[in-house]
Amino acid sequence: MPAEMRAAFFGSPAFAVPCLDALTDVADVVAVYSQPDRPAGRGMKLRPPAVKERALELGLPVHQPAKMRDGTVAEQLRSLELDVALVVAYGRILPRPILDAPRMGCLNVHASILPRWRGAAPIQWAIASGDRTTGVSLMKLDEGMDTGPVITTDETPIAPNETTAELGRRLSAMGAAMVARDLPAYVRGELEPKAQAGEPTHARLLTKEDGALDFGWTAQQVHDRVRAMHPWPGAYTTDQGERLKVHRSRLLEAEGAHGAPGEVIAVSEEGLHVACAKGVVGLIELQQPGRKRLSAEAFIAGRGTPERLGDEA
């Protein structure tokens, strides 16, 4: 491990772990910052962030500050005499004193081709909006929300049935490869950040209501929303006022199909065939409240075939 580059890492969820591993391959990582442990699961026991767990496995010093603006973290970073800090899905906007503490500033791996999908949920909104491609950007952080100059980008197509969970794993690996390839070159002065060009779009935080399906959309839009909301918050519709979670879907051939939006026009191994404003979507895997996930065929065997979905209580 080269000792000439001193770095700190800021990150929290599993998405950031491959980038931490990549950073340890190209730098002397002298500090890792992660969010505080949070209650999770049915027992609401304190659970450490994935980055903290990995950092401890690697024997790296971990800090979990509750505050970022009282000057303590900035003072710590200045005392470490860092060349650079890498930030990946940390979960907070860093104030200027922290951004300025490392000699070469703070870099961020962001899961989109900036300036498209600045914000907290770029993977989800790329899929929900029907984007055909996305990627990762290595950028230099400023005080805005993903507004800093970009160093490098790598692009990738989004597969037709790819979910947020699946695409997130691919983009995480792409980000790690970018860190290994481009961060050392940036610290050596071989790569220059350039201002973002183009019209920005904003990827706001998701709410549970973003999972609601509207069969007045096209079948493609419904399918995209199901993919985008997996695993959280989960797509859902209603049947006679009861909420049904939809875990998987697919586009179906609509030739010869007729029905009002939300009408269940057929059932097959491809799921419940639901008419949309344009086209037909197959709902493959469903879940009633408090029950297990079931294939459409198993769901119908226990409940019967709904006539129409999307009716509100």
Backbone bond lengths (Angstrom), bond angles and torsions (degrees), N, CA, C in turn:
res aa  C-N    CA-C-N  psi(-1)  N-CA   C-N-CA  omega(-1)  CA-C   N-CA-C  phi
1 M - - - 1.472 - - 1.525 109.15 -
2 P 1.333 118.16 122.66 1.459 119.58 -177.15 1.516 111.03 -66.44
3 A 1.311 115.88 134.01 1.453 120.49 -177.56 1.521 111.57 -92.72
4 E 1.368 118.30 -8.64 1.458 119.13 -174.79 1.521 113.00 -73.29
5 M 1.330 118.63 -19.84 1.453 120.59 178.91 1.524 109.27 -108.72
6 R 1.320 116.90 117.41 1.465 121.51 178.05 1.524 108.36 -101.33
7 A 1.323 116.11 129.49 1.462 120.24 -173.98 1.517 111.54 -138.16
8 A 1.324 114.99 155.10 1.460 123.34 168.59 1.526 107.56 -118.90
9 F 1.329 115.47 157.75 1.464 120.72 -179.10 1.516 108.96 -127.28
10 F 1.340 116.18 135.68 1.453 123.19 174.04 1.527 108.04 -119.53
11 G 1.329 117.61 120.38 1.459 120.48 178.71 1.512 110.14 -172.83
12 S 1.334 116.10 163.30 1.465 119.57 -177.42 1.522 113.81 -134.14
13 P 1.350 121.25 -60.24 1.467 120.28 -170.81 1.518 112.98 -81.85
14 A 1.333 114.70 177.18 1.469 121.13 -178.99 1.522 112.38 -59.30
15 F 1.328 117.57 -30.83 1.463 121.37 178.50 1.528 111.74 -53.45
16 A 1.344 116.93 -33.84 1.458 121.65 -174.52 1.524 113.77 -83.94
17 V 1.319 118.57 -15.07 1.468 121.25 -172.36 1.528 113.08 -61.43
18 P 1.347 120.29 -46.20 1.469 118.30 178.48 1.530 113.28 -59.25
19 C 1.329 117.60 -32.84 1.461 120.18 177.57 1.526 111.41 -69.14
20 L 1.333 117.10 -36.32 1.465 119.83 174.29 1.524 109.95 -61.86
21 D 1.327 117.06 -45.36 1.461 120.27 178.44 1.525 111.09 -59.47
22 A 1.334 115.86 -42.73 1.470 119.49 -179.63 1.524 110.95 -64.99
23 L 1.323 116.34 -38.69 1.466 119.18 179.52 1.523 111.36 -63.96
24 T 1.327 117.54 -39.25 1.464 119.83 179.37 1.529 111.86 -65.14
25 D 1.336 117.27 -21.59 1.466 120.59 178.35 1.522 112.66 -77.69
26 V 1.344 117.09 -23.02 1.471 118.90 -174.33 1.521 113.03 -118.56
27 A 1.339 118.05 -2.67 1.458 120.06 -176.26 1.521 110.78 -148.62
28 D 1.306 114.11 163.00 1.459 121.50 170.95 1.527 106.66 -88.17
29 V 1.328 116.66 102.40 1.469 121.45 -177.07 1.524 108.15 -84.88
30 V 1.321 115.97 110.95 1.460 120.51 -172.21 1.529 113.06 -101.71
31 A 1.345 117.04 -6.53 1.465 119.95 177.56 1.518 109.23 -161.76
32 V 1.334 115.50 141.94 1.463 122.14 175.14 1.526 107.68 -124.80
33 Y 1.335 115.74 129.46 1.461 121.99 178.38 1.515 108.86 -113.13
34 S 1.346 115.63 131.77 1.450 120.90 -179.31 1.522 109.45 -141.70
35 Q 1.334 116.31 162.94 1.456 120.19 179.03 1.531 110.28 -64.55
36 P 1.322 117.52 155.68 1.470 119.98 175.34 1.529 111.33 -60.91
37 D 1.335 116.53 154.80 1.460 121.10 174.36 1.534 109.03 -58.13
38 R 1.346 115.73 141.76 1.464 120.51 -177.87 1.528 110.04 -123.97
39 P 1.342 117.24 150.19 1.470 119.84 172.96 1.527 110.17 -65.16
40 A 1.325 117.04 138.10 1.463 120.79 -179.03 1.518 109.21 -153.96
41 G 1.342 115.81 160.10 1.458 121.22 178.28 1.512 112.22 79.90
42 R 1.335 114.37 177.26 1.470 119.23 -177.25 1.514 112.52 -62.99
43 G 1.323 116.56 -36.16 1.453 119.28 179.61 1.503 113.61 -83.21
44 M 1.344 117.60 -4.33 1.466 123.46 -179.34 1.527 111.74 51.30
45 K 1.335 114.95 41.76 1.461 119.49 175.78 1.525 109.17 -80.54
46 L 1.328 115.56 151.59 1.459 119.35 178.65 1.519 109.80 -63.13
47 R 1.331 115.96 130.48 1.458 121.05 -179.56 1.522 109.31 -124.67
48 P 1.323 118.11 128.64 1.466 119.63 -179.75 1.518 111.25 -74.63
49 P 1.327 118.15 150.81 1.458 120.26 173.61 1.529 110.72 -62.49
50 A 1.325 116.17 153.54 1.470 121.07 -179.29 1.520 111.87 -59.69
51 V 1.329 117.02 -35.82 1.469 120.14 179.59 1.527 110.56 -65.21
52 K 1.309 117.79 -40.80 1.468 120.13 177.99 1.523 110.29 -60.36
53 E 1.337 116.25 -46.13 1.463 119.67 -179.07 1.525 110.92 -59.51
54 R 1.329 116.93 -44.48 1.465 120.05 -179.30 1.526 111.39 -67.93
55 A 1.316 117.14 -39.90 1.464 120.38 179.82 1.529 111.06 -62.03
56 L 1.324 117.47 -40.85 1.463 120.35 178.25 1.524 111.00 -66.13
57 E 1.359 116.62 -37.27 1.466 119.51 175.48 1.527 111.16 -60.77
58 L 1.332 115.71 -35.24 1.465 120.60 -179.49 1.522 112.95 -83.70
59 G 1.322 116.84 -3.53 1.458 120.41 -179.76 1.510 114.02 75.64
60 L 1.336 117.44 26.55 1.460 121.54 -178.22 1.525 110.60 -95.70
61 P 1.330 117.38 145.49 1.468 119.97 177.99 1.528 110.66 -70.00
62 V 1.341 116.70 131.47 1.457 122.59 -175.43 1.526 109.89 -114.57
63 H 1.337 115.44 135.50 1.461 122.47 174.95 1.524 107.93 -122.18
64 Q 1.330 116.71 140.44 1.469 121.68 179.44 1.529 109.61 -131.19
65 P 1.319 117.10 68.68 1.467 119.65 -175.72 1.522 112.09 -68.35
66 A 1.334 115.76 140.12 1.463 120.42 175.27 1.520 111.05 -81.60
67 K 1.327 116.89 -25.12 1.465 121.81 -179.58 1.527 109.66 -123.76
68 M 1.332 114.55 145.64 1.469 119.43 179.43 1.519 112.77 -115.13
69 R 1.330 117.75 -11.29 1.461 120.63 -171.02 1.530 114.19 -110.98
70 D 1.322 117.06 10.72 1.469 118.44 -179.96 1.520 112.34 -92.47
71 G 1.318 117.94 2.36 1.461 122.17 176.13 1.511 114.97 92.72
72 T 1.334 117.61 -12.76 1.461 120.59 -175.60 1.522 111.85 -66.09
73 V 1.326 117.16 -48.10 1.464 120.17 -178.51 1.517 110.81 -65.63
74 A 1.328 117.41 -42.36 1.463 120.35 178.69 1.528 111.33 -59.87
75 E 1.320 116.65 -41.09 1.466 120.76 178.98 1.535 110.60 -65.77
76 Q 1.338 116.38 -41.04 1.465 119.50 176.51 1.526 111.12 -58.92
77 L 1.328 116.08 -46.36 1.460 120.11 -177.31 1.528 111.44 -64.28
78 R 1.320 116.78 -41.25 1.471 119.13 178.50 1.527 111.11 -62.17
79 S 1.328 116.35 -37.36 1.466 119.93 -179.19 1.528 112.10 -68.99
80 L 1.338 117.23 -21.88 1.468 120.98 -178.85 1.525 112.86 -82.37
81 E 1.334 116.79 -10.50 1.470 121.81 178.78 1.533 110.78 53.28
82 L 1.321 115.12 56.82 1.458 121.87 -175.69 1.521 112.02 -78.90
83 D 1.331 114.79 147.89 1.457 119.86 167.50 1.526 110.46 -81.83
84 V 1.326 117.07 -38.86 1.458 121.15 -174.45 1.521 109.29 -159.15
85 A 1.319 115.97 155.86 1.463 122.05 169.41 1.527 107.82 -123.29
86 L 1.327 116.18 140.61 1.456 122.14 178.96 1.521 108.42 -111.16
87 V 1.340 115.80 129.60 1.455 122.54 -176.71 1.526 108.41 -118.94
88 V 1.339 116.83 123.15 1.466 121.27 -179.59 1.530 108.13 -137.57
89 A 1.333 116.43 108.52 1.464 121.54 176.35 1.535 111.25 51.21
90 Y 1.316 116.32 46.41 1.461 119.08 -179.91 1.522 111.48 -71.11
91 G 1.341 116.83 -40.39 1.455 119.10 176.33 1.512 114.72 107.79
92 R 1.333 117.44 0.70 1.462 120.63 177.08 1.525 109.11 -142.86
93 I 1.336 115.47 150.50 1.460 120.62 172.75 1.520 108.07 -80.66
94 L 1.317 116.54 129.09 1.461 121.12 -177.13 1.525 110.30 -86.77
95 P 1.337 117.38 134.79 1.474 120.32 179.35 1.525 111.83 -73.54
96 R 1.322 114.79 163.33 1.467 121.61 -175.36 1.527 113.99 -53.36
97 P 1.340 121.22 -43.62 1.473 118.80 -179.42 1.527 112.90 -58.93
98 I 1.331 117.95 -34.25 1.470 120.47 176.77 1.523 110.31 -72.19
99 L 1.332 117.10 -43.44 1.463 120.70 -179.72 1.526 111.39 -59.64
100 D 1.333 116.83 -33.40 1.465 120.96 -176.03 1.523 113.46 -89.09
101 A 1.325 118.37 -7.97 1.469 120.40 -174.22 1.530 113.46 -66.10
102 P 1.351 120.23 -46.66 1.468 118.97 177.44 1.539 111.13 -73.13
103 R 1.303 115.91 149.57 1.466 121.57 -177.53 1.526 112.52 -55.62
104 M 1.339 117.66 -40.37 1.462 122.63 -177.37 1.534 111.96 -106.65
105 G 1.334 116.36 14.61 1.446 120.12 176.15 1.524 113.49 82.97
106 C 1.331 114.92 -168.18 1.460 122.80 -179.78 1.522 109.51 -112.37
107 L 1.320 116.84 128.21 1.459 122.22 177.94 1.518 109.64 -105.02
108 N 1.333 115.26 155.24 1.458 121.61 -177.43 1.517 109.98 -133.30
109 V 1.334 116.32 136.68 1.463 121.68 169.05 1.522 106.87 -96.53
110 H 1.332 115.88 117.08 1.466 121.52 -176.66 1.518 109.55 -116.80
111 A 1.338 116.85 138.28 1.466 121.62 -171.49 1.529 112.52 -88.22
112 S 1.324 116.33 56.25 1.461 122.30 171.05 1.515 107.80 -165.36
113 I 1.341 115.80 171.19 1.450 120.96 172.27 1.525 106.92 -93.20
114 L 1.305 116.46 98.36 1.463 121.03 -175.76 1.527 110.94 -65.47
115 P 1.364 116.74 144.86 1.470 127.88 14.42 1.530 115.18 -90.97
116 R 1.335 118.84 10.97 1.463 118.88 176.91 1.528 109.06 -74.46
117 W 1.307 114.77 131.46 1.463 124.63 176.79 1.530 113.45 62.76
118 R 1.332 114.18 55.13 1.455 119.30 163.65 1.533 108.47 -68.39
119 G 1.326 116.41 143.92 1.459 118.31 174.86 1.507 113.96 121.98
120 A 1.332 115.13 -165.64 1.461 121.99 -164.32 1.519 114.69 -84.15
121 A 1.348 118.43 -20.57 1.469 119.61 -172.99 1.531 111.32 -133.11
122 P 1.328 118.04 57.29 1.470 119.59 -174.59 1.519 114.13 -67.44
123 I 1.319 118.36 -33.76 1.466 120.51 -178.72 1.529 109.48 -68.72
124 Q 1.317 116.57 -46.57 1.457 121.04 -177.66 1.527 111.45 -61.73
125 W 1.333 117.25 -45.67 1.459 119.06 -175.67 1.521 112.15 -75.32
126 A 1.320 117.77 -27.14 1.469 119.11 173.85 1.528 110.30 -62.76
127 I 1.335 116.82 -45.48 1.466 120.47 179.35 1.527 110.57 -68.96
128 A 1.322 117.56 -47.06 1.468 121.15 -177.38 1.521 111.88 -61.52
129 S 1.310 117.29 -28.38 1.461 121.20 -178.39 1.520 113.20 -89.42
130 G 1.332 116.31 1.16 1.453 119.72 177.46 1.517 114.88 78.38
131 D 1.335 117.75 19.69 1.463 119.76 178.07 1.525 110.24 -60.70
132 R 1.318 116.14 140.07 1.466 120.95 177.70 1.522 112.34 -87.83
133 T 1.336 116.61 -24.13 1.463 121.10 -179.49 1.526 109.61 -135.90
134 T 1.320 114.58 158.57 1.465 121.56 172.25 1.528 106.44 -152.55
135 G 1.320 117.65 -155.22 1.457 119.00 179.42 1.502 111.68 166.46
136 V 1.319 115.92 -159.21 1.459 122.10 177.47 1.523 109.25 -130.47
137 S 1.326 114.75 148.66 1.458 121.90 178.04 1.524 109.22 -125.23
138 L 1.331 116.06 136.42 1.466 121.91 169.69 1.517 106.48 -101.95
139 M 1.327 116.25 116.76 1.462 120.48 -173.15 1.522 110.35 -130.91
140 K 1.326 114.92 160.44 1.466 120.75 174.18 1.519 107.91 -94.23
141 L 1.317 116.58 125.60 1.455 120.84 -175.18 1.517 111.86 -72.98
142 D 1.340 114.40 140.09 1.453 121.28 164.27 1.527 107.35 -121.76
143 E 1.318 117.60 -165.15 1.472 119.54 -174.24 1.522 113.07 -82.97
144 G 1.326 118.86 -4.40 1.445 121.59 178.84 1.524 112.00 -85.75
145 M 1.336 116.02 179.72 1.462 122.38 178.73 1.528 108.37 -88.95
146 D 1.323 116.11 93.14 1.470 122.69 177.60 1.525 112.07 59.96
147 T 1.325 116.48 37.94 1.463 121.41 -177.44 1.525 113.64 -102.64
148 G 1.322 118.86 -3.28 1.455 121.92 -174.12 1.518 113.59 -71.81
149 P 1.335 116.72 167.91 1.467 121.34 -179.40 1.530 111.39 -67.87
150 V 1.333 115.20 147.78 1.458 122.18 -174.71 1.523 110.38 -99.78
151 I 1.330 115.36 137.18 1.467 121.77 -179.76 1.519 110.48 -92.66
152 T 1.329 117.12 -51.68 1.470 121.65 178.04 1.525 109.34 -148.77
153 T 1.338 116.02 159.12 1.465 122.31 173.89 1.525 108.87 -137.06
154 D 1.325 115.91 149.68 1.466 123.21 171.65 1.519 107.55 -129.63
155 E 1.326 117.44 132.18 1.461 122.63 -174.90 1.521 110.96 -107.46
156 T 1.347 116.11 153.44 1.462 121.20 177.71 1.519 109.07 -150.36
157 P 1.342 118.42 145.84 1.464 119.71 174.42 1.519 110.97 -72.19
158 I 1.332 116.00 152.62 1.460 122.39 173.22 1.525 107.11 -97.96
159 A 1.326 116.72 121.96 1.470 120.21 -178.58 1.528 110.33 -68.25
160 P 1.342 117.75 150.55 1.474 121.40 -173.49 1.523 115.06 -58.04
161 N 1.342 117.79 -30.79 1.462 120.79 -178.49 1.534 112.76 -112.59
162 E 1.315 117.42 11.62 1.465 121.61 -175.17 1.524 110.96 -71.15
163 T 1.328 116.33 133.98 1.459 122.15 178.26 1.525 110.51 -94.55
164 T 1.336 114.56 169.29 1.464 119.66 175.51 1.522 111.32 -56.57
165 A 1.337 117.48 -42.39 1.463 120.33 -179.47 1.530 110.88 -61.33
166 E 1.323 116.59 -44.20 1.469 120.94 -177.20 1.525 111.31 -69.98
167 L 1.326 116.31 -46.55 1.463 119.68 179.26 1.521 110.71 -65.57
168 G 1.322 116.87 -36.96 1.461 119.91 178.59 1.515 112.59 -59.83
169 R 1.329 116.91 -39.34 1.467 119.60 178.37 1.535 110.77 -65.42
170 R 1.315 116.79 -39.28 1.469 119.66 179.26 1.528 111.21 -67.69
171 L 1.328 116.70 -44.30 1.460 119.20 -179.19 1.527 111.60 -67.79
172 S 1.317 116.82 -32.72 1.461 120.40 175.82 1.522 110.88 -61.17
173 A 1.330 116.18 -44.85 1.469 120.44 178.17 1.523 111.08 -66.43
174 M 1.338 117.26 -38.69 1.458 120.15 177.14 1.526 111.25 -63.48
175 G 1.329 116.26 -40.30 1.457 119.86 178.16 1.516 112.35 -62.98
176 A 1.335 116.14 -40.36 1.463 119.73 178.09 1.524 111.26 -63.51
177 A 1.330 117.02 -41.37 1.464 120.27 177.96 1.528 110.95 -64.06
178 M 1.324 116.07 -37.18 1.462 120.43 178.00 1.525 111.19 -65.35
179 V 1.331 116.78 -41.64 1.465 120.36 177.76 1.529 110.46 -59.13
180 A 1.327 116.85 -47.78 1.464 120.81 -178.45 1.521 111.60 -63.19
181 R 1.329 116.35 -37.32 1.465 121.12 -175.31 1.526 113.45 -81.14
182 D 1.356 116.81 -42.30 1.461 119.97 -165.79 1.513 115.52 -110.30
183 L 1.330 118.88 -24.49 1.462 117.90 -178.62 1.525 112.60 -64.11
184 P 1.344 119.62 -44.52 1.465 118.03 177.27 1.528 112.85 -60.83
185 A 1.344 116.76 -37.35 1.464 119.76 178.96 1.522 110.87 -65.19
186 Y 1.326 116.72 -37.61 1.466 119.66 177.27 1.526 110.90 -64.26
187 V 1.318 117.02 -45.15 1.468 120.21 -178.91 1.527 110.68 -64.71
188 R 1.324 117.31 -31.61 1.476 120.99 176.49 1.519 112.48 -76.27
189 G 1.326 117.56 -5.33 1.459 120.70 179.54 1.514 114.31 85.79
190 E 1.335 117.42 15.59 1.460 121.05 -176.06 1.525 112.94 -91.67
191 L 1.326 118.22 -13.29 1.461 122.38 178.77 1.521 109.09 -124.49
192 E 1.324 115.70 133.71 1.464 121.19 -176.07 1.524 110.15 -112.52
193 P 1.345 118.96 125.10 1.468 120.10 176.24 1.530 111.14 -62.96
194 K 1.334 115.44 141.24 1.464 121.00 179.15 1.520 109.50 -123.24
195 A 1.331 115.90 143.11 1.461 121.13 -178.55 1.530 110.45 -58.80
196 Q 1.324 116.07 142.97 1.461 120.48 177.99 1.526 110.15 -63.99
197 A 1.332 115.77 141.76 1.459 121.60 -179.59 1.518 109.55 -123.64
198 G 1.326 117.49 136.13 1.459 121.29 179.03 1.514 111.75 115.10
199 E 1.325 114.92 173.18 1.459 121.38 -177.81 1.526 110.19 -81.88
200 P 1.324 118.67 121.55 1.472 119.70 -179.01 1.520 112.00 -75.30
201 T 1.325 115.54 150.96 1.458 122.66 168.34 1.522 107.76 -123.99
202 H 1.325 116.13 154.21 1.463 120.43 -173.04 1.520 111.16 -114.59
203 A 1.314 115.87 129.13 1.471 123.23 179.26 1.525 108.55 -101.69
204 R 1.328 115.28 86.12 1.468 118.94 -176.16 1.529 110.97 -68.47
205 L 1.321 114.89 163.49 1.460 121.34 174.52 1.524 110.23 -58.43
206 L 1.322 115.68 142.63 1.452 120.35 177.45 1.525 111.10 -79.11
207 T 1.336 115.50 151.92 1.458 122.23 168.71 1.530 107.61 -120.27
208 K 1.311 117.24 166.77 1.461 120.08 178.22 1.526 111.48 -60.87
209 E 1.331 116.24 -31.34 1.464 120.03 -178.46 1.530 111.99 -68.62
210 D 1.325 118.01 -19.19 1.464 120.17 177.73 1.524 111.67 -66.64
211 G 1.323 117.76 -15.16 1.451 120.61 178.25 1.518 114.09 -80.75
212 A 1.340 118.49 -6.60 1.464 121.36 -177.01 1.528 110.80 -66.33
213 L 1.317 116.63 130.13 1.462 122.45 178.26 1.526 109.91 -95.19
214 D 1.310 115.58 140.71 1.462 122.47 179.34 1.523 107.36 -123.92
215 F 1.325 116.95 110.72 1.454 119.81 -177.99 1.526 112.50 -77.02
216 G 1.317 116.17 1.65 1.454 121.26 166.16 1.514 112.21 -77.22
217 W 1.334 116.73 -9.04 1.465 121.17 170.46 1.526 109.02 -78.43
218 T 1.325 116.37 174.40 1.463 120.54 170.61 1.528 108.78 -73.59
219 A 1.342 115.24 160.26 1.466 119.39 177.44 1.523 110.68 -59.83
220 Q 1.339 116.86 -36.53 1.467 120.01 178.60 1.525 110.58 -62.22
221 Q 1.324 117.07 -42.79 1.468 120.27 -179.82 1.525 111.63 -65.63
222 V 1.319 117.32 -39.18 1.470 120.36 177.41 1.529 110.07 -64.02
223 H 1.323 116.28 -46.70 1.468 120.95 179.49 1.531 110.68 -61.00
224 D 1.324 116.65 -42.87 1.467 120.37 179.01 1.524 111.14 -62.40
225 R 1.325 117.07 -38.13 1.466 119.63 -179.68 1.526 111.00 -68.54
226 V 1.327 117.49 -39.24 1.467 119.87 177.41 1.526 109.68 -60.99
227 R 1.324 117.12 -46.53 1.473 120.83 -179.51 1.522 111.27 -62.52
228 A 1.323 115.70 -42.46 1.460 120.47 -175.16 1.521 112.39 -67.04
229 M 1.325 116.76 -33.79 1.459 120.14 -174.75 1.528 113.81 -88.97
230 H 1.331 116.96 5.71 1.462 120.38 177.67 1.531 109.69 -99.60
231 P 1.322 119.54 122.48 1.466 126.82 14.65 1.533 115.65 -94.58
232 W 1.348 118.37 -17.72 1.471 119.67 -177.86 1.504 109.42 -133.06
233 P 1.329 117.77 139.76 1.470 129.50 5.27 1.527 113.64 -85.39
234 G 1.324 117.64 -2.92 1.456 121.15 -176.80 1.522 111.10 91.23
235 A 1.329 116.13 131.49 1.465 120.23 176.30 1.522 109.50 -77.53
236 Y 1.326 115.67 151.81 1.465 118.56 179.23 1.521 110.74 -152.03
237 T 1.319 114.68 156.86 1.453 123.22 170.26 1.520 107.41 -133.75
238 T 1.329 117.63 -171.15 1.466 120.31 178.80 1.526 109.94 -132.20
239 D 1.323 114.97 150.00 1.466 122.42 174.29 1.519 107.11 -131.36
240 Q 1.319 116.02 109.91 1.460 121.91 -177.31 1.527 111.59 52.47
241 G 1.315 115.19 41.63 1.456 121.48 175.73 1.510 115.31 88.07
242 E 1.334 118.32 -12.29 1.471 120.85 178.59 1.526 109.37 -90.96
243 R 1.310 115.56 133.24 1.459 119.93 -179.25 1.526 110.35 -76.42
244 L 1.314 116.10 131.56 1.460 123.51 176.20 1.516 109.09 -117.16
245 K 1.316 116.83 121.77 1.463 120.13 175.72 1.523 109.31 -79.09
246 V 1.320 116.18 137.58 1.466 122.23 179.53 1.524 107.91 -112.65
247 H 1.334 115.35 112.45 1.462 119.65 -175.73 1.528 112.84 -89.74
248 R 1.335 116.43 -33.75 1.469 118.45 -178.29 1.520 109.69 -143.66
249 S 1.328 114.36 149.54 1.464 120.28 178.86 1.517 109.01 -147.02
250 R 1.340 115.56 173.20 1.459 120.82 172.68 1.521 108.37 -155.30
251 L 1.324 115.01 155.80 1.459 120.05 174.28 1.520 108.82 -78.55
252 L 1.341 116.77 141.45 1.454 121.60 -179.47 1.518 110.01 -119.28
253 E 1.310 114.97 154.79 1.462 119.83 174.10 1.524 108.56 -64.22
254 A 1.317 116.73 127.06 1.464 120.62 -173.91 1.523 112.84 -100.32
255 E 1.328 117.70 4.08 1.461 120.36 -176.16 1.532 110.16 -61.66
256 G 1.303 116.48 125.02 1.455 121.64 178.69 1.512 114.65 80.19
257 A 1.348 117.90 -0.45 1.462 120.62 -178.67 1.523 110.12 -86.52
258 H 1.335 115.81 139.72 1.458 120.80 179.05 1.523 108.25 -136.51
259 G 1.296 115.42 145.12 1.456 119.77 176.66 1.506 110.49 164.22
260 A 1.332 115.92 154.47 1.453 121.22 175.23 1.533 109.32 -75.37
261 P 1.334 117.73 153.35 1.465 119.55 179.07 1.534 112.18 -52.41
262 G 1.332 115.79 127.10 1.462 121.95 -179.01 1.512 114.20 94.97
263 E 1.339 117.80 -11.73 1.459 120.51 -178.86 1.526 110.59 -74.73
264 V 1.339 117.32 133.18 1.459 122.52 176.09 1.528 106.76 -83.91
265 I 1.338 116.67 110.53 1.467 120.22 -171.90 1.524 112.77 -101.64
266 A 1.318 117.59 -10.77 1.465 120.40 177.89 1.516 108.62 -168.94
267 V 1.334 114.99 166.77 1.460 122.41 174.45 1.522 107.44 -136.88
268 S 1.341 116.67 135.52 1.453 120.95 177.49 1.518 108.31 -154.62
269 E 1.340 115.65 -175.06 1.468 119.20 176.12 1.521 110.78 -64.26
270 E 1.320 117.92 -12.96 1.461 122.12 176.21 1.519 111.87 -89.39
271 G 1.327 116.84 8.42 1.449 121.01 173.21 1.503 114.01 104.72
272 L 1.348 114.42 -168.42 1.455 120.94 171.88 1.521 108.14 -75.76
273 H 1.324 118.19 122.52 1.456 121.83 178.72 1.534 107.28 -85.12
274 V 1.321 116.72 111.93 1.461 120.76 -175.50 1.526 109.15 -114.31
275 A 1.311 116.29 126.19 1.458 120.92 178.75 1.522 110.11 -70.84
276 C 1.317 115.23 141.05 1.461 121.98 176.30 1.531 108.26 -120.90
277 A 1.323 117.16 177.47 1.458 119.77 177.88 1.520 110.33 -56.93
278 K 1.314 116.04 -33.49 1.456 121.81 174.31 1.516 107.68 -143.29
279 G 1.315 116.80 117.83 1.451 120.83 177.27 1.520 113.01 90.09
280 V 1.333 113.88 -178.12 1.465 122.14 -177.67 1.524 108.81 -131.14
281 V 1.324 116.37 135.44 1.456 121.39 177.67 1.520 108.55 -112.78
282 G 1.333 116.78 142.39 1.452 121.78 175.07 1.516 110.22 -100.84
283 L 1.318 116.46 122.91 1.465 121.37 176.31 1.521 107.37 -93.57
284 I 1.322 116.70 110.24 1.456 122.40 -167.78 1.516 112.86 -89.18
285 E 1.333 115.73 -37.95 1.473 119.99 -173.59 1.515 109.01 -137.14
286 L 1.346 115.85 125.05 1.462 121.17 -175.09 1.518 110.86 -128.12
287 Q 1.322 115.00 164.74 1.466 119.81 -178.81 1.519 109.76 -150.28
288 Q 1.324 116.05 124.38 1.458 121.57 172.94 1.526 109.63 -82.11
289 P 1.327 117.60 157.76 1.467 120.14 179.43 1.523 111.51 -56.07
290 G 1.323 116.85 129.50 1.451 122.06 177.42 1.513 115.23 74.19
291 R 1.331 117.39 7.13 1.462 121.19 -179.09 1.529 110.40 -114.33
292 K 1.338 114.96 174.27 1.460 120.68 178.07 1.524 110.37 -80.42
293 R 1.330 115.45 160.04 1.459 121.31 171.36 1.520 108.70 -67.82
294 L 1.337 115.91 136.89 1.461 120.84 -178.26 1.518 110.42 -133.09
295 S 1.329 115.25 149.72 1.452 118.99 168.10 1.524 108.46 -64.06
296 A 1.334 116.38 158.52 1.458 119.64 179.86 1.527 110.95 -57.44
297 E 1.341 116.89 -40.30 1.463 120.11 -179.00 1.527 111.38 -64.87
298 A 1.342 117.48 -41.56 1.466 120.33 178.38 1.524 110.58 -68.57
299 F 1.306 116.44 -37.06 1.467 121.58 177.90 1.532 110.05 -60.39
300 I 1.320 116.41 -46.11 1.471 120.86 -178.97 1.527 111.33 -67.54
301 A 1.347 116.89 -37.30 1.461 120.46 -179.79 1.519 111.17 -60.78
302 G 1.326 116.65 -33.40 1.461 119.17 -178.14 1.508 114.35 -92.99
303 R 1.329 117.32 -15.67 1.467 119.52 -170.81 1.524 113.27 -129.43
304 G 1.318 116.99 -21.40 1.451 120.13 -172.38 1.513 110.74 92.61
305 T 1.330 116.02 164.74 1.467 120.80 -177.08 1.520 110.56 -85.72
306 P 1.321 117.81 122.22 1.468 119.08 176.18 1.530 110.22 -65.68
307 E 1.314 115.62 148.01 1.459 119.14 175.53 1.520 111.42 -82.48
308 R 1.322 114.83 -35.07 1.461 119.31 -175.05 1.530 108.89 -152.34
309 L 1.299 116.49 141.10 1.461 122.51 178.00 1.530 109.07 -115.72
310 G 1.326 114.25 152.96 1.449 119.40 175.83 1.511 113.54 98.62
311 D 1.316 117.70 2.75 1.458 120.77 176.14 1.519 109.04 -78.50
312 E 1.297 116.71 136.62 1.470 120.50 -177.97 1.523 110.90 -93.24
313 A 1.354 114.45 152.21 1.481 119.18 178.30 1.518 110.08 -68.41
